[in-house]
Structures are given as structure tokens and as C-alpha cells.
Amino acid sequence: MKDNYSFLTPFYNPLTKLIFGEQLMLAKRCFGSNFTGKKILIIGGGDGLDYQVLQENLSGEYWEISQSMLNRAKVNLGKSDLSFHLDFFQAKEGKVFDEVWLHFVLDTMLDKEIESLLGEIRKSLKPEGKIYLADFFVPKNTLHRIIHQAMISFFRLVTKHKRANLPDYEQILGSEGWVKTSEKEFMEGWVKAQEWKLETGI
């Protein structure tokens, strides 16, 4: 699997902090609570640095498609009880999780890929389990729109991202039988953290 992030990996976290400060990290952690006894599935977690403070309470699986990012995550989360996997996530029989973390990963995927991933997650999540989504939404002011468009162009050039726009997360999740149960906004709503669960009876 070609690693399109190998060039960017050493600069990714410092660059993110320079542009967004702590806002993206706060969005990732805002629904964090008691992880004791929980199995967490983290998909597209990057270098894992934003989860470092939580690592001693994390157990489950960590999936990445970038070898360079995964290598850093193994170091940054070395005190966790996570197993690390290089690939696109696929459900495995007998493996179930209490929570799935989708943090700044769906905006890199085409709609069909998101739908396919949600199908795999459905097979892997306990009936009462939840998805925690954090991602970019439609910018609300001119500065954010300029930064967002520059960011999309940069990632399409450097990491070969396929999308030139944002997914309609809520439409896709809703059509797949998920219900939003909580939401928090950051950066005037440009970034949102959301909690989703499967609709009863779906």
C-alpha cells in the first residue's frame, strides 16, 4: 500500500497546531469519558498524538492506511492496550466494540467509501455502541472558506485525496440508519464533534 502521507507525517501535527491551535484536539476529546472496560475502534487516527494523554485507558484497535502515521502512533500510544493495523478497516467475526472514533477521516473519503465503511462498522459495534465523529463542516465565514479551500487543494496535491468538497455526513449517516444524539461546535461551527447511535429497530 503506497503511503501518500510519508512526506507530510513529520510536519502534520505542528502544522495543524499552527493553523488550528488546540481546536481539533479538543473536538476529538470532547466526548471522552470513562474508557475503563471499553473496547475502542479508532479509524484514521493519524499519528495518535492527540490521544496520548488518554492512552493508559485505551483498549481496542487502531487502523491507519499510512505506514508512517501508524509507526508514530505506535510510539505515541505505546502505553495503551491498542493493537495497530495497517489497512482499510474491515469487520472480523467475533470482534465487537463499544465505541468507534472517526476523527477527521470521513472528509477524505468518497460517499460510497463512507457508506461501505459504515456497513463494516455496523457489523463491529455493540447494539448500544456509538460512533464519535469529529470533522470539518461548511465554513461559516470568509477566512474559514479561504483556509478550507486551500487545505483541500493542498491535500489533493500532496496526499492524493479524492474529494474536492465535503461529504454530507448527516445525510449519509441518516440514510444508513444512524441517529445523531449529541453535538458540540468549534471554530464557529466549522468543526463539529457529534455522537451517533443506530436507530432502534434498524
C-alpha positions as CSV (number, residue, x, y, z in Angstrom):
1,M,0.0,0.0,0.0
2,K,1.5,3.3,-1.1
3,D,2.0,5.8,1.8
4,N,0.8,9.2,0.5
5,Y,1.4,10.7,3.9
6,S,5.1,9.8,4.2
7,F,6.3,13.3,3.2
8,L,3.8,15.1,5.4
9,T,4.0,13.0,8.6
10,P,6.9,14.8,10.3
11,F,5.1,18.2,9.8
12,Y,1.5,17.2,10.2
13,N,0.9,17.8,13.9
14,P,3.0,21.1,14.1
15,L,1.2,22.4,11.0
16,T,-2.2,21.5,12.4
17,K,-1.4,23.2,15.7
18,L,-0.1,26.3,13.9
19,I,-3.3,26.7,11.9
20,F,-6.0,25.5,14.3
21,G,-4.4,25.7,17.7
22,E,-5.9,23.2,20.1
23,Q,-9.4,23.2,18.5
24,L,-9.1,19.9,16.5
25,M,-7.7,18.1,19.5
26,L,-10.5,19.4,21.7
27,A,-13.0,18.2,19.2
28,K,-11.5,14.8,19.2
29,R,-11.6,14.5,23.0
30,C,-14.8,16.4,23.9
31,F,-16.9,13.2,24.3
32,G,-14.2,11.3,26.1
33,S,-15.3,9.9,29.4
34,N,-14.7,6.7,31.3
35,F,-13.0,4.2,29.0
36,T,-12.5,1.5,31.6
37,G,-13.6,-1.8,30.3
38,K,-14.5,-0.4,26.9
39,K,-13.2,-1.6,23.5
40,I,-12.5,1.4,21.3
41,L,-12.1,1.2,17.5
42,I,-10.1,4.2,16.1
43,I,-10.1,4.5,12.3
44,G,-7.8,7.0,10.7
45,G,-6.2,8.2,13.9
46,G,-3.1,9.6,12.2
47,D,0.0,9.8,14.5
48,G,-2.1,9.4,17.7
49,L,-0.5,12.3,19.4
50,D,-3.9,13.9,20.3
51,Y,-4.8,10.7,22.2
52,Q,-1.6,10.4,24.1
53,V,-3.0,11.8,27.4
54,L,-5.7,9.1,27.2
55,Q,-3.5,6.2,26.2
56,E,-3.3,4.3,29.5
57,N,-7.1,3.9,29.4
58,L,-7.4,2.9,25.8
59,S,-8.0,-0.7,24.7
60,G,-9.1,-1.9,21.3
61,E,-7.9,-1.4,17.7
62,Y,-6.2,1.4,15.8
63,W,-6.5,1.4,12.0
64,E,-4.5,3.6,9.6
65,I,-3.7,3.5,5.9
66,S,-0.4,5.4,6.3
67,Q,2.6,3.3,7.4
68,S,4.4,6.4,8.5
69,M,1.5,7.7,10.6
70,L,1.0,4.2,12.1
71,N,4.6,4.0,13.1
72,R,4.3,7.2,15.0
73,A,1.1,6.2,16.6
74,K,2.7,3.0,17.9
75,V,5.3,5.2,19.7
76,N,2.9,7.9,20.8
77,L,0.4,5.3,22.2
78,G,3.0,2.8,23.4
79,K,1.4,2.6,26.9
80,S,-2.1,1.8,25.5
81,D,-3.6,-1.6,25.1
82,L,-4.4,-0.9,21.5
83,S,-3.4,-3.2,18.6
84,F,-2.3,-1.4,15.4
85,H,-3.4,-2.3,11.9
86,L,-2.2,-1.0,8.5
87,D,-5.2,-1.3,6.1
88,F,-8.7,-0.1,5.4
89,F,-10.9,-1.3,8.3
90,Q,-12.8,-4.5,7.8
91,A,-15.0,-6.2,10.3
92,K,-13.9,-9.5,11.8
93,E,-16.2,-12.1,13.2
94,G,-16.2,-12.1,17.0
95,K,-14.6,-8.6,17.2
96,V,-17.1,-6.0,18.7
97,F,-16.5,-2.6,20.1
98,D,-18.2,-0.2,22.4
99,E,-17.2,3.0,20.5
100,V,-15.9,3.9,17.1
101,W,-13.9,7.1,16.7
102,L,-14.0,8.7,13.2
103,H,-11.9,11.8,13.7
104,F,-11.1,13.9,10.6
105,V,-11.2,10.9,8.3
106,L,-14.6,10.9,6.5
107,D,-13.8,14.2,4.8
108,T,-11.1,12.3,2.8
109,M,-13.4,9.6,1.6
110,L,-15.9,9.4,-1.3
111,D,-19.6,8.9,-0.4
112,K,-19.6,5.3,-1.5
113,E,-16.5,4.6,0.6
114,I,-18.2,6.2,3.6
115,E,-21.3,4.0,3.1
116,S,-19.1,0.9,2.8
117,L,-17.2,1.8,6.0
118,L,-20.4,2.4,7.9
119,G,-21.5,-1.1,6.9
120,E,-18.3,-2.6,8.3
121,I,-18.8,-0.5,11.5
122,R,-22.4,-1.8,11.9
123,K,-21.1,-5.4,11.9
124,S,-18.5,-4.4,14.6
125,L,-20.4,-2.3,17.0
126,K,-22.4,-3.5,20.0
127,P,-26.1,-2.7,19.8
128,E,-25.8,0.1,22.3
129,G,-22.5,1.3,20.8
130,K,-21.8,4.7,19.5
131,I,-19.9,6.5,16.7
132,Y,-18.0,9.6,17.7
133,L,-17.4,11.8,14.7
134,A,-15.3,14.9,14.6
135,D,-14.7,16.7,11.3
136,F,-14.8,19.9,9.2
137,F,-18.3,21.1,8.2
138,V,-19.3,24.0,5.9
139,P,-17.2,27.1,6.8
140,K,-19.2,30.0,8.2
141,N,-17.0,33.0,7.3
142,T,-14.8,34.2,4.5
143,L,-11.5,33.4,6.3
144,H,-12.5,29.9,7.1
145,R,-13.7,29.4,3.5
146,I,-10.3,30.5,2.1
147,I,-8.4,28.3,4.5
148,H,-10.6,25.3,3.9
149,Q,-10.3,25.6,0.1
150,A,-6.5,25.9,0.4
151,M,-6.5,22.9,2.7
152,I,-8.5,20.8,0.2
153,S,-6.2,21.8,-2.7
154,F,-3.1,21.0,-0.6
155,F,-4.2,17.6,0.5
156,R,-5.4,16.7,-3.0
157,L,-1.9,17.6,-4.3
158,V,0.3,16.2,-1.6
159,T,-1.7,13.1,-0.3
160,K,-3.9,12.4,-3.4
161,H,-7.2,13.0,-1.5
162,K,-10.1,12.2,-3.8
163,R,-12.6,14.7,-2.6
164,A,-12.9,18.3,-3.8
165,N,-15.8,19.0,-1.4
166,L,-17.2,18.0,2.0
167,P,-19.4,14.9,2.4
168,D,-22.9,15.5,3.7
169,Y,-22.2,13.5,6.8
170,E,-25.6,13.8,8.3
171,Q,-27.4,12.7,5.2
172,I,-25.2,9.7,4.7
173,L,-25.3,8.6,8.3
174,G,-29.1,9.2,8.5
175,S,-29.7,7.1,5.3
176,E,-27.6,4.3,6.8
177,G,-29.8,4.2,9.9
178,W,-27.8,6.3,12.4
179,V,-29.3,8.9,14.7
180,K,-27.4,12.0,16.0
181,T,-27.7,12.1,19.8
182,S,-25.3,15.0,20.7
183,E,-23.2,17.7,19.0
184,K,-20.6,20.3,20.0
185,E,-19.3,23.1,17.8
186,F,-15.8,24.5,17.5
187,M,-14.5,27.4,15.4
188,E,-18.0,28.9,14.8
189,G,-19.3,25.5,13.6
190,W,-16.6,25.0,11.0
191,V,-15.6,22.0,13.1
192,K,-18.1,19.8,14.9
193,A,-18.0,16.8,17.2
194,Q,-21.0,14.5,17.0
195,E,-22.3,11.4,18.8
196,W,-24.3,8.9,16.7
197,K,-26.1,5.6,17.5
198,L,-28.0,3.1,15.5
199,E,-31.7,3.9,15.3
200,T,-33.8,1.4,17.3
201,G,-35.1,-1.4,15.1
202,I,-32.7,-0.7,12.3
